[in-house]
């Protein structure tokens, strides 16, 4: 992947019921040097709609850290 040149921290939030599948998301995160990957239990593809509070918390925590 050409993503391994990305030096910035990257937040990846994915629902466990997303039809894309965990393997693809894990591969994506693995190709980034500073990926912060989170799977949300009660969500599919639209995490910001399906689990807005948890998504917001993860984003705010990520921004505070980085």
C-alpha positions in Angstrom: 0.0 0.0 0.0 1.1 3.5 -0.6 -0.6 4.5 2.7 2.5 3.6 4.6 3.9 7.1 3.7 1.2 8.8 5.8 2.9 10.1 8.9 -0.1 11.7 10.6 -2.2 9.9 13.2 -5.4 8.5 11.6 -8.6 7.6 13.5 -10.6 4.7 12.0 -14.0 3.9 13.5 -16.0 1.0 12.1 -19.1 -0.8 13.2 -18.9 -4.5 13.6 -22.0 -5.0 11.5 -20.5 -3.0 8.6 -20.8 -5.1 5.4 -17.3 -4.0 4.4 -16.0 -6.5 6.9 -13.4 -6.4 9.7 -10.6 -7.9 7.6 -10.5 -5.0 5.2 -10.6 -2.4 8.0 -7.8 -4.2 9.9 -5.7 -4.4 6.7 -6.3 -0.6 6.2 -5.3 0.2 9.7 -2.3 -2.1 9.4 -1.1 -0.2 6.3 -1.0 3.1 8.3 1.9 3.8 10.6 -0.2 5.6 13.2 -3.7 4.2 12.9 -6.0 4.2 15.9 -8.7 1.6 15.1 -12.0 1.1 17.0 -14.8 -1.2 16.3 -18.2 -0.3 17.7 -20.5 -3.1 18.8 -23.9 -1.6 18.1 -23.2 -0.1 14.7 -22.9 -0.8 11.0 -21.5 1.4 8.3 -22.9 4.7 9.6 -21.3 4.9 13.0 -22.0 8.7 13.4 -25.7 8.0 12.9 -26.0 4.7 14.7 -23.8 5.3 17.7 -23.3 9.1 17.8 -22.3 9.5 21.4 -19.6 6.8 21.3 -18.4 8.1 17.9 -18.1 11.6 19.3 -16.3 10.4 22.4 -13.7 8.6 20.3 -13.2 11.6 18.0 -12.7 14.0 21.0 -10.3 11.6 22.7 -8.3 11.2 19.5 -8.1 14.9 19.0 -7.0 15.4 22.6 -4.2 12.8 22.2 -3.1 14.2 18.9 
